[in-house]
Amino acid sequence: MKKHLIGIGGVGMSALATALLRLGHEVSGADRNLHTPNIRFLESLGVKCFPDDGSGIDRDTDEVIVSTAIEQTNPGIAKAQDLGIEITHRARALATALAGYRLVAVVGTCGKSTVTAMLGHILAECGLDPMCVNGANVPGWEGAVRMGRGDFAVAEVDESDKSLVAFRPYAAVVTNASADHYSKEEMDEVFDAFVKDVPGPVVDGRKDLGEMAVNALGRHNRNNAYLAYRMATALGCDEAKVRAALMTFGGVERRLQRYGGKVYDDYAHNPEKLHAMWTTVKAAHPGGICVAWRPHGYAPLRKMLGALAEMFNATMAPEDKLLLLPVYDAGGTTRRDINSGDLAKLVPGAVCVGDLDEAFEWMKAHDYDAYVTCGARDPDLPKLAKRIADEKAS
């Protein structure tokens, strides 16, 4: 089957592309930006990537796969419709791809990628050789994918567009629920409905949260480890082997990924994740910390503006500093009537910087116990972290 993914450079779509390729499909894709690490990685696997103009779709294409982020006016969708090619949502395509496995779905507002990686690592160390499809790249995997030959698959399932209804998992982990794309009450309803008919074990972090020792910083990661531990033992893994596996867990890219002695990069993009990141770094570096954050979209910033301001004001110490980068603009027709300056007005002491170079120059000129770059979507944030680490090491 020849499958074409629109928006293939996104972390979820690139993971699906890798999984489909390893499961024997011919894969191509299109993206607005063909110069990202994910695109380069896919091309190294042999995936052909095209501009987002419909040129990668032809009569030999069997299926076009899209995410909710792809607008109906996209030229690739129009081309597929003209040629009568089936158009499938990413969630349904992933569910179909994993239909031959006993799927363990990991859902929740925060921690999904880390729990998925932890559980995949544990099951592998316990000899179950799982297939894993994550929402973040994992050291030692093919990007965000681990190709396994065992009976189980572990997959991060996104709740942002409620597409998780496409999945019929054997078992499920709910990490937590908080306001992000929807209100907490609405997310609780979505997760309750999702797990209601799951035939196998369900580990629900909203009701049963503990801590487990793990090779990763922060209480939130000890919480994540406990959820992975609970699921692994429920699936029959030996408890001692599970504990040992957690101590060899190698982490997840962009989840407090360390650059040098005191520079980190993190995917944090909502109040809860930003708070967890900030308090974890602060615990390891009690002096002042400097955080450069880029909001990942106009609509999320508009929705979370008050909650973000409240969190930053409650979490930041007087010796800390927040640098606000402009909203990451991925194109499209979204409203652009809000930006980081609106948040800066609500957070005394926050500084707006125009771009990554200006953020680098600001950090270069000021000394702190630790530095963090954070935010979703922008592929250049880790590059900023490396530049800072190199500068402070010199």
N, C-alpha and C positions, 0 to 999 in steps of 0.2 A: 504494500500500500504506500502511495506517495502522499505525504502529509505536509501541508504548508502552514506555518504558524505566523500570524501577524502580531507584531510586537515581541518578536522572539528574543530580544535583548533583555527583557525584564527577567528578574530572578525566577519567578514562577514559570514563565514560558520557556526560559532556557533550560530549566530543570526538566520540564516535560519533554522538550526536544531531545535532550540527552537520553532520557528514559526510553522514548519511542525508538530512537536510533539503536540503542542496545537491545531492544526487544525485536529488532529485525525490520523496521520500517525505513523507507527512504524519506528523509526529512529535509525540508528547506524552510526559509523564513524571510520575513521582512521586518525592518525597523527604521524609525526616523533617524536614529543615530547608529551608524555602522562602525563606530570607533571606540567601543567600550570593551572592557576586559571580557565580559560574557560573550560578546560577538567574536572576539579573537579566539576564545576558548572553543566555541562551537565550530568555527572554521577550521581549527586544528583537528577536530574530529571528522572533518569532511562534510559538514553541513554547509550548504550554499546559502548565503545571506544576501538579500536584495534590498534596494531602496524601497521605501513604503509607498510605492506607486502602482502596485498591482502587477509589475513586470515579472515577478517570480511565479505567477499562476498561469497555467496553460491547461489544455484539454486532457493532459496526462495526470493532472492533479486529482487525487481521489477525494480529499477532504481538506477544508480550510478551517483552522482552529483559531479562535479569538478569545480574548478575555473581556470582562465587562468594561475595561478601560478603553477598548477600541470603539470609536464612534461609528454609527451606522453610515456616515458619509465617507468612511475610509474607502479609498480607491480599490483596495484588495477585496473588500466585501462586494463592491459593485461588480468587479470583474468575475468573482465567483458566482454571483447571482446571474450574470449574463451567460455564463457557461453552464449553468445548472449544476454547480458543484455543491455538495453538502457543506454547510457551515455549522461547526460544533463549538460549544463553549468549552473553555479549558477544563473546567471541573469534570464535565461529562467525559471528555477525552481521557483525562487521567483515570477516572473511575473505570472506564472501559479497558484501559491498558493494564490495570491492576486486578482485573476481574478474576484472573486465574490464581490469585494468592488469597491467603487468609489475612485480610487487611486490618491493621491496627491504625485507626485514624487518630491524629492528634489535633484537637481543636482548642480554642480559647483566645482571649484577647491578647495576652502576653505570654511569652515563653515557649510558643509552639516550636520554633526552629531548634531551640536548645534541647527541649525534651525529645523531639524527633531524633536529633543527632545522638543524644545520650542513649535512648532506647535502641537505636540501630547499632550503636557500638556495643552495648551490653549483649544483645542477642547474638551478634557476631562472635563476641568473646565466649559466649556460652555454646557455640557450635551450631546455631540455628541458621546461619548464613542468610540473613534477610535481604530482600530488595528494599531499598530506601529511596524516597523522593522527598527532598526537603525544600524549605523556602529560603535557605541560605547555604552558601558553600561550606563544606566541611573538609578540613585537612585530611588527606589520605583518600578521599572520595574523588570521583570524576565530577568536579564542581559540587553540585548539590545532590548527586545521585550515587548510590552504592548498588551495583549490580549483584544480586544474590541469587542462588539457585535453590534456596530452601522454600518451605511452604508459606512463610510469613512475608508480608510487606508492611513497611511502616511509612506513613505519608503524612506530611503536614497538610491540613485541610483548611482553606481560608474561609473566614466568616464575613469578610468585608462586603460581599455582595449577596450573602446568603446562599451561595451556590453549593454549599456543603450538602444540600438535599439530594445532590446527584449521587452521593456515595451510600453504599449499603455495607458498612464495615462489619467484621467479625467481632472486633473489640474497639474500645475508644478510651482516650484520655481527654478530659476537659481540664485545661491548666488553671483557668480562672475566668472571671467575667467582669469587665468594667466598661465605662462609657468610652467609645472610640468612634467607630463608624455609626453606631447606634447607641441609644441609652442603655444603661446597665440592665434595666428591666426587660427591654426588648432582646438583648443578648441572652439573658437567662432563659427567656422563652424559646429562642432559637436552639440553644444548647440542650435544653430539656427535651424538646421535640426530636433532636438529632439522636440522643442516646436512648430514647424510650424503647425502641425496638431492636437495639443491639443485642445479639444472642449470646455473645461471649462476655468476658469481664469488662467492667467500666470502672475507671479510676477517676474520681471527680474532685479536683482540687478546690472547688468551691465549698465542699462539705467536709473534706478530710485532708487537711494540709499538715505536713510534718517536715522534718529536715533530715538530710542524709549527707554524710561526708562525701566530698567530690573534689576532683582536681580542677576547680574553677572558683574564681573570686565571688564573694557576695552571698548574702542570705537568700536572695531570690534564686540563686543557682543551687543552693542546698534544698530549697523547696522543689525546684525542677527535678533534682536528683531523686528526691523522695517519690515523686510521681512516676518517674521511669523505673525505679526500684519496685514499686508496687505493681506496675503492669508486668514487668519482666518475671517476677515471682508468680504472679497470677497465671502467666503463660507456661509455668513449669520450670523456670530456670532455678538453679541452685542458689540459695541466698548468699553463701560465701563467695561464689563466683561473681554474683551481681555486685557485691560490695567491692571486690577486687577490681572489676571492670570500671567502676566509677572512678577509681583512683588512677586509672590510666587513660581517662577520657581526655582527648586532645583539644577540646573546645570547638567553637564555631567561628568562621570568619565574620568580622564586623560585630561580634558580640564581646565587647571589652577586649578586643584584640590588641595585644601589647606591641608597641614599637619602641625598642630601647627600654631604658629604665623607668621612665615616667611619662610616657606618651601612650594614649589609648585611642582606639577608634571604635565606635559603637553605632548600632542601627537605631538607637532610641529616637522615637518620633511622636510619642504621645505622653501626657503628663505622668502616667504610672511608670512607663519605661524610663523616662528621663529622671524621675525621682530615684528609681532603683539604681540607675547608672551613677547618678551624682553621689548618693550616700555610700555606694560601694567604693568608688574611687576615693572619696573623702576618708573613709575608714582606713584605707591603705596609705593615704597621704594626708595626714591631719592638717597640714598647713593649707595655704590658699591654693585653689585649683582654678584653671582657666578653661572654659568650655566654649567651643565654637559650634553653634547649632544652626542647621539649615532646615526650615520647615519644608515638608515634602509635597505640599500642594496648597492651593489657595482655599479650596473648600474645607479641608481639614483645619487649616489655621483659623478660618472664620468660625468654624464650629467650636473649636477648643480654646479660643482666645482667652476667655475668662478663666478657665481651668488651668491653662498654661501659666498665666500671670500669677494666679494663686499659688500654684506649685512652686514656681521659681522664687517667689517672695518668701515662701515658708522654708525652702530648702537651702538657699544660698546663704552662706555666712558672709560677714562684712569683708573678709579678706579674699573672697572668691570673685570671679569675673565671668560674665556671660557675654559672648560675642554673637550677634545675630546676623547671619548671612541672609541675602534675599531668598524668597521662596524659590524652590526649584521649579522651573518652568519647563514642562515636557511638551508644550504645544497644545493644540486643540482649541476648543471654543469656550473654555471655562471663564468665569468672571474673574477679572484681575483687579478688583476694587479694594483689596487688602494686601498688606505686605508686612514684613518684619518690623518696620517702623511703628506700626500700630501696636505691636506687642511691646516694643521698647518703651513706649509712653506709659505702660502699666507696670514696668519693672524698673524701679530706680537703680541706676548704676549700670544697666545694660548698655552695650555699645553696638551700634549698627556698623557693619563693614560692607563695602561694596561688592567684594568678590573674594575668592580664595587667596589671591596674592596679597590683598590688603589684610586679610586675617593672618596670614603668615608673617607679614611685616610687624603687625601688632604684637603677636606672640613672641617674635624674635626679640622685640625691644623690651619685653617685660618678663620678669622672673617669677615663676610659681613652682610649687612643689610637684604639680602634675598638670598635664594638658590633655584635653579630650576633643576630638572631632566627632560629631555625631549627626545623625539624620538619615532618613531613608532615601533611596532612589539615586542620589547624586553619586556617580561612580568615581568622582575625583576626590571625595573626602578622605579615603585612605591614602591617597597621594599626598595630601596636605599633612596628614599625620606623620608620614615618613619624612617629609621635608623638615618638620619641626624636630623630630627625633634626631635627624642628622645634624641639624643646626645646634641643638642643645648638647649633643655629644662632642661637638668640636671645641 
